[in-house]
Amino acid sequence: MKGFQDYLKEKGVEVKYNVHNAQANMGTATQIGQQMIGEKPDLLLAIATPSAQATAQAVSKAPEDLKRPFLFSAVTDPVAAGLVKDLQHPPKGITGVSDLLPIEKHIKMVLSYDENIKTLGLLYNSGEANSKSTIAAVKALSEKLGFKTVEATASKTADVYQAAKSLVGRADAVFIPTDNTIISALESVLKVGVQNKLPIFAADVDSVKRGAVAAMGFDYYKHGYQTGAVAERILNGEKPENIPVSFQKDLQLYINAGFSEKMGLTPPEELLKKAAKVYK
């Protein structure tokens, strides 16, 4: 959000923000989507897949005089989420910026972190479209890259701790996609990791700062900044459907050396040299 705001401020665009937080709760997101329609803003911005889906639904049900341009951000798979059918030609009134991860590069990094990682635990909410598409991509790589997968799912944050514990003894390491439910309860997952020497890898670099071992991901400040540039075009009168869905490209490696040691792994020197950021 800050990157988004900073971009518009730098460009001299005067904006009044009505900010709502669904706290990774789909029911709350649905209520917020309806509330935002009633506020009659010049632009609707939804961050992350559940909020984007809820907002899109609210827009589709709104009377014509209440429909507003809709911009989504940090949505991993806009097609799987049902937001667009064609990334180059989004539907009327909608466009956005995706944080789709080059998953093969990421999983190769995880496997190179320690040669003993042979079975990867996948922890996610099976109700999140973005997570399902990422998990499917990881599983599709298992034969090619020579690893096995086991899964644990949690439909709400209260279930995340037990789901993480269920992977102890079954997995050599855990991978978390950009899953809003799991990330909202990340500290409980990290607790399991530290207590059981079970390395926790994430798909977003913000989680590394909180204690995940490592991630190859995007700087979400830059992601917000890029989204701000799209918002400026829309606020200046360009139709969202004429703006293709865009992707962030500057993939970076973040490592948390301190938590890595707590979870039983020493960061490889080769990866430390490549890292854009190393937390001690």
C-alpha positions, -999 to +999 in steps of 0.1 A: +000+000+000+028+024+008+044+020-026+011+027-042+006+059-021+041+070-026+039+068-064+007+089-066+022+114-041+053+118-062+032+124-093+012+151-076-020+132-076-042+143-047-060+112-033-083+106-004-081+070+008-108+050+025-088+020+037-104-013+048-087-045+060-105-079+057-078-096+079-078-126+054-115-133+061-135-139+030-168-130+047-154-097+059-139-091+024-174-096+009-189-070+033-161-046+026-166-050-012-202-040-008-193-011+015-168+003-010-193+003-038-216+024-015-188+049-009-188+058-046-150+062-050-133+072-083-113+040-082-116+006-063-083-010-053-082-045-039-050-061-026-046-099-027-068-126-042-096-129-017-102-092-015-100-089-053-126-117-058-149-101-032-146-067-048-151-081-083-183-098-071-195-066-055-189-046-088-207-072-109-238-070-087-238-032-084-262-010-103-247+006-134-246+041-117-225+027-089-200+007-109-165+021-106-131+012-122-115-017-103-078-023-100-064-054-083-029-059-070-008-088-056-031-114-072-010-145-081-032-160-108-059-136-120-073-162-145-077-190-119-092-164-095-119-157-120-110-120-124-101-121-161-102-146-189-076-129-210-046-112-194-041-090-225-077-080-227-093-078-192-131-074-189-148-040-188-138-018-159-111-042-145-073-046-147-044-052-123-009-062-114+000-098-106+026-112-083+029-145-101+061-162-090+085-181-114+079-212-093+106-234-108+134-210-099+120-207-064+118-245-057+153-250-071+165-225-046+147-244-018+163-277-028+197-261-032+195-248+004+202-282+018+208-315+000+187-334+027+155-317+015+138-346-003+102-342+008+086-308+007+056-300+029+030-278+013+010-257+037-019-237+023-056-229+023-072-250-004-100-224-007-076-198-020-074-199-058-039-183-059-026-210-035-042-239-054-025-228-087+009-224-070+006-257-053-003-274-085+027-259-102+050-271-073+036-307-075+041-307-113+078-300-108+083-328-083+093-355-108+114-332-129+134-319-099+134-351-079+115-344-048+083-356-031+055-335-016+031-339+013+003-315+021-015-298+050-043-274+047-060-248+069-092-230+060-088-203+087-060-188+108-070-207+139-063-240+122-028-230+109-008-242+139-022-277+139-018-280+101+018-270+104+024-295+132+009-323+111+039-319+087+065-327+115+080-360+107+065-361+072+085-333+055+121-322+055+111-286+049+079-266+044+069-243+015+042-216+020+028-200-012+015-164-011-014-176+009-033-150+029-046-174+055-012-190+063+007-158+062-017-141+086-007-168+111+029-171+101+043-168+136+025-200+146+041-218+117+076-204+126+071-217+161+066-252+148+096-248+126+119-237+154+107-262+179+110-291+155+140-280+134+117-279+104+128-252+079+100-230+067+103-214+033+080-187+019+070-174-015+071-138-004+101-118+008+081-100+035+077-134+054+115-138+054+118-106+076+093-122+100+113-154+102+109-177+072+142-192+061+143-178+026+122-167-004+127-157-040+101-131-044+092-095-052+096-064-032+060-055-025+068-019-021+079-019-057+048-039-065+026-013-050+046+014-068+039-003-101+002-006-092+002+031-085+014+038-121-016+019-134-040+037-110-027+071-124-036+060-159-071+051-148-076+083-128-065+102-159-093+087-179-079+056-195-103+026-194-090-003-173-100-028-200-075-012-223-047-018-199-033-054-200-027-072-167+010-066-158+035-086-139+065-077-117+098-090-130+126-081-105+129-114-086+150-111-055+164-136-030+160-128+007+175-150+035+169-150+072+202-164+085+192-162+122+160-182+118+177-205+093+201-216+121+172-219+146+155-243+122+186-264+118+201-251+085+232-231+078+227-208+048+249-219+018+276-194+010+266-194-027+231-183-019+243-157+006+263-141-021+233-139-044+209-125-018+195-090-021+189-090+017+202-112+046+186-109+080+209-118+109 
